Amino acid sequence: MSVTILDVAKEAGVSKSTVSLVINNSSRIKLETQYKVKQAIEKLGYTPNLAARELTTSRTHTLGLIFMTSNQQQSPYGFSSVCETLLYDTSNGIYSGLKSTDYTLLVERFADAGNNDIPELVKNSRLDGLFLIGGLFTGRFVETLKKHNTPLVIIGRQYEGYDSISVDTEAVGYMGAKYLLEHGHKKIAFINGPLDGMNSRQKSKGIQRALNELQLDPSVIETVHTGYSGQNGYEGLKQLWDKGYRPDAVFGASDGITSGILRFLYDHALRIPDDISVLGYEDSILSEYASPALTVIDAHKEIMGKEACSVLINRIKKPRSKVVNLNIAPSLIVRNSVICR
């Protein structure tokens, strides 16, 4: 015979309603009582009936994660696709943040085609909350999601009026440019994301700040705007190369872009960092596995995911709480791909 909530209440010496409040993470119950109930649950091996709880609380304890991609028809591992290390690393942080809760997570890749379509996850699931990862979405897409009245946290980009967790991308550009310039590089290629992207504009702003601080001419750094795939990174550097520009360092604005830069340099038999230094942004398994291992600006993606959990769960519990826009400071990880000239 299965263990019931009444059995737990009897074992803990409390009422059924007290056990229910503890299961639903209520702050109204004293810590000592919470401990007794949790001990009884563990001893008896009680598993809450989530379906029944949904009926009484109007919650499903299910969260959705939408990862924005450039084209969902392409393989996520293709050289012309957006590199999905952002999804992998950030979702690791989300899973870590959900460990002490009883929320489950559903994931969907989605391309915003600008036609008012929404992910199947949102159409077909009763979600308590939603994570939106990646900057490849329009304002119209967010407003369409808003109609479903699902609490939303945006990860990787700030958006007015919505909870968001992002890295300080102006600091990314500043930190990367300053590091290369202070290491004696005088011709730097910056392969940036799309010109109309907020994060891309902020990185460029940071680069300009570094140039101004060091009183250098802007021509020291040549910028190309492109997409975020490996193919985009390859073609972005090729564009400068075909014009006769020969940089002594290249700064890639994402994992995918930097992967394309590495392939271009390999195809041209250039040694890193002896012939040309390479600095990446984001940091992932690709950075450590590259040869040589890449010096990067770390976006702290797992931290972003973990913080997003706290913000979303708070939004679910307190819908009227103040909007949170958290900007996480990046940091430099020095490996072997940048030389001092």
C-alpha positions in Angstrom: 0.0 0.0 0.0 1.4 3.4 -1.0 2.3 6.0 1.6 -0.1 9.0 1.8 0.2 12.5 3.0 -1.9 11.5 6.1 0.8 8.9 7.0 3.5 11.7 6.8 1.4 13.9 9.0 1.0 11.2 11.6 4.7 10.4 11.6 5.7 14.0 12.0 2.9 14.8 14.5 1.4 17.6 12.4 -1.7 18.3 10.4 -2.2 17.3 6.8 -2.3 21.0 5.8 1.1 21.6 7.4 2.6 18.8 5.4 1.1 20.3 2.2 2.5 23.7 3.0 6.0 22.2 3.5 5.8 20.3 0.2 4.9 23.5 -1.5 7.9 25.4 0.0 5.8 27.7 2.1 7.7 30.2 4.3 4.8 30.2 6.8 6.1 27.0 8.5 8.8 27.2 11.2 12.1 25.6 10.3 11.9 23.0 13.1 8.5 21.9 11.7 9.8 21.8 8.2 12.7 19.6 9.3 10.3 17.1 11.1 8.1 16.9 8.0 11.0 16.4 5.6 12.5 13.7 7.9 9.1 11.9 7.9 8.9 12.1 4.1 12.4 10.6 3.8 11.7 7.9 6.3 8.4 6.8 4.8 9.6 7.2 1.2 6.6 9.5 0.4 6.3 10.9 -3.2 4.0 13.9 -3.6 1.1 13.5 -6.1 2.0 16.2 -8.5 -1.2 15.8 -10.5 -3.3 16.3 -7.4 -1.2 19.3 -6.3 -1.7 20.9 -9.7 -5.5 20.7 -9.2 -5.2 22.4 -5.8 -2.5 25.0 -6.5 -3.1 25.8 -10.2 0.6 25.1 -10.7 2.3 22.3 -12.8 5.8 22.7 -11.3 7.0 22.6 -14.9 9.3 25.2 -16.4 10.1 25.8 -20.1 13.4 26.7 -21.7 13.3 28.2 -25.2 16.7 28.5 -26.9 16.7 30.9 -29.8 18.5 29.7 -32.9 19.1 31.2 -36.4 17.5 28.2 -38.2 15.9 25.3 -36.4 16.0 23.3 -39.7 19.8 23.1 -39.5 21.8 20.7 -37.4 22.8 22.3 -34.1 26.3 21.0 -34.7 26.6 22.4 -38.3 29.4 24.9 -39.0 26.7 27.3 -40.4 24.5 27.0 -37.3 24.7 29.1 -34.1 27.0 27.3 -31.7 24.9 25.9 -28.9 27.4 26.0 -26.1 25.4 28.8 -24.7 22.4 26.5 -24.3 24.5 23.7 -22.8 26.5 25.8 -20.3 23.5 27.9 -19.2 21.2 25.0 -18.8 23.7 23.3 -16.6 23.4 26.3 -14.3 19.6 26.1 -14.5 19.6 22.4 -13.5 22.0 23.2 -10.6 19.6 26.0 -9.5 16.6 23.6 -9.6 18.2 20.8 -7.6 16.7 21.9 -4.3 13.2 22.4 -5.9 10.6 20.0 -7.3 10.4 21.8 -10.7 11.0 19.9 -13.9 12.4 21.5 -17.1 11.3 21.1 -20.7 13.5 22.4 -23.5 12.8 23.5 -27.1 15.0 25.1 -29.8 13.2 27.8 -31.7 13.8 30.2 -34.6 12.0 33.5 -34.5 10.7 33.9 -38.1 8.9 37.2 -37.3 5.5 35.7 -38.1 3.9 35.7 -34.7 4.5 32.0 -34.3 5.4 30.7 -30.8 7.2 27.6 -29.6 5.2 24.4 -29.3 6.2 24.2 -25.7 4.3 27.4 -25.0 1.3 26.4 -27.1 0.8 22.9 -25.7 2.2 23.0 -22.1 0.9 24.6 -18.9 4.1 26.1 -17.7 4.7 27.9 -14.4 7.5 29.9 -15.9 9.7 30.3 -18.9 13.5 30.8 -19.6 14.3 32.5 -22.9 18.0 32.0 -23.9 19.9 33.8 -26.6 19.5 37.2 -28.2 18.0 36.1 -31.6 14.5 37.3 -31.0 12.4 40.3 -31.9 10.3 42.6 -29.7 7.3 41.2 -31.4 8.2 37.7 -30.3 8.4 38.7 -26.7 5.1 40.6 -26.9 3.5 37.4 -28.4 4.8 35.4 -25.5 3.5 38.0 -23.1 -0.1 37.2 -24.1 0.2 33.8 -22.5 0.8 35.4 -19.1 3.7 33.1 -18.3 6.4 34.5 -16.0 9.5 35.0 -18.1 13.2 35.5 -17.5 15.5 36.4 -20.4 19.1 35.0 -20.3 21.9 36.6 -22.3 20.2 39.9 -23.1 18.5 42.7 -21.3 15.0 43.6 -22.4 13.0 46.5 -20.8 10.1 45.5 -18.6 11.2 41.8 -18.2 13.4 40.0 -15.7 16.8 39.4 -17.3 20.2 37.9 -16.5 23.1 38.9 -18.8 26.8 39.6 -18.9 28.1 43.1 -19.0 28.9 43.1 -22.8 30.4 46.6 -22.8 32.9 45.3 -20.2 33.6 42.3 -22.5 34.6 44.6 -25.4 36.7 46.8 -23.1 38.4 43.9 -21.3 39.3 42.1 -24.6 40.6 45.1 -26.4 42.6 46.4 -23.5 44.2 43.0 -22.9 45.3 42.7 -26.6 46.5 46.3 -26.8 48.5 46.1 -23.6 50.2 43.0 -25.0 51.6 45.0 -27.8 49.1 44.2 -30.6 48.8 47.1 -33.1 46.5 45.6 -35.8 43.5 43.8 -34.3 40.5 42.3 -36.1 37.3 42.2 -34.1 34.8 39.8 -35.6 31.6 41.0 -34.0 28.0 39.8 -34.0 25.1 41.5 -36.0 25.2 45.3 -36.2 21.6 45.6 -35.1 22.2 43.4 -32.0 22.3 45.2 -28.6 25.1 43.0 -27.3 27.2 43.7 -30.4 26.8 47.4 -30.0 27.7 47.2 -26.4 30.9 45.2 -27.2 31.9 47.8 -29.8 31.2 50.6 -27.2 33.6 48.8 -24.8 36.3 48.6 -27.4 36.0 52.3 -28.1 36.3 53.0 -24.4 39.6 51.0 -24.2 41.0 52.9 -27.3 40.1 56.2 -25.7 41.6 55.3 -22.3 44.9 54.3 -24.0 44.7 57.3 -26.3 45.0 55.2 -29.5 43.6 55.8 -33.0 40.4 53.8 -33.7 42.1 52.4 -36.8 44.1 50.0 -34.6 41.0 47.8 -34.4 39.1 46.8 -37.5 35.6 45.5 -36.9 33.4 43.2 -39.0 29.8 42.6 -38.2 28.5 39.1 -39.0 26.3 36.3 -37.5 27.2 34.0 -34.7 28.0 30.7 -36.5 31.5 29.2 -37.3 30.8 30.0 -41.0 30.1 33.6 -40.1 33.4 33.9 -38.2 35.3 32.3 -41.0 33.8 34.7 -43.6 34.2 37.7 -41.4 37.9 37.3 -41.1 38.1 36.3 -44.8 36.4 39.6 -45.7 39.3 41.6 -44.0 41.9 39.2 -45.4 40.7 39.7 -49.0 41.1 43.4 -48.5 44.7 42.9 -47.7 44.3 43.5 -43.9 46.8 41.3 -42.0 46.1 41.5 -38.2 48.5 40.5 -35.5 45.5 39.5 -33.3 41.9 38.5 -33.8 39.1 38.9 -31.2 36.0 36.7 -31.7 32.7 37.9 -30.2 31.3 34.4 -29.5 32.3 30.7 -29.3 31.0 30.0 -32.7 32.7 33.0 -34.3 36.0 32.1 -32.7 35.7 28.5 -34.0 35.4 29.9 -37.5 38.4 32.2 -37.0 40.5 29.1 -35.9 39.5 27.2 -39.1 40.4 30.2 -41.3 43.9 30.5 -39.7 44.4 26.7 -40.0 43.5 26.9 -43.7 46.1 29.6 -44.1 48.8 27.7 -42.2 49.1 30.4 -39.6 50.4 29.4 -36.1 48.7 30.6 -33.0 49.9 32.6 -31.2 53.3 33.0 -32.9 51.9 34.4 -36.2 48.7 35.7 -34.8 47.0 35.9 -31.4 43.4 34.8 -30.9 41.1 35.9 -28.0 37.7 34.4 -27.6 34.5 35.3 -25.7 32.1 33.1 -23.7 34.3 30.2 -22.7 33.2 26.6 -23.1 34.5 23.1 -23.8 35.6 24.4 -27.2 38.0 26.9 -25.5 39.8 24.3 -23.5 39.8 21.7 -26.3 41.3 24.1 -28.9 44.9 23.8 -29.8 46.4 25.9 -28.3 43.9 26.3 -25.5 42.1 29.7 -25.9 42.5 32.8 -23.8 39.0 34.0 -23.4 36.6 36.5 -21.7 34.4 34.3 -19.5 30.7 35.0 -19.7 30.0 32.9 -16.6 27.1 31.2 -18.3 26.4 28.6 -15.6 26.2 31.5 -13.0 23.7 33.2 -15.3 21.6 30.0 -15.4 21.6 29.6 -11.7 20.7 33.2 -11.0 17.9 33.0 -13.5 16.4 30.1 -11.5 16.2 32.3 -8.4 14.7 35.2 -10.3 12.1 33.0 -12.1 11.0 31.1 -9.0 10.7 34.4 -7.1 8.6 35.8 -10.0 6.3 32.8 -9.8 5.8 33.2 -6.1 5.6 37.0 -6.1 4.2 38.2 -9.5 4.2 41.8 -8.4 7.8 42.0 -7.3 10.1 44.6 -8.9 11.7 43.7 -12.3 15.2 42.3 -12.0 17.9 43.2 -14.5 21.1 41.5 -13.3 24.4 42.3 -15.2 27.2 39.8 -14.4 30.8 41.0 -14.7 32.9 39.0 -17.1 36.4 37.8 -16.3 39.6 37.0 -18.2 40.9 33.5 -18.4 44.5 33.4 -19.6 45.6 30.3 -21.5 47.9 29.9 -24.5 46.5 31.7 -27.6 47.7 35.3 -27.0 51.4 36.3 -27.1 53.0 39.4 -25.7 54.4 41.3 -28.7 
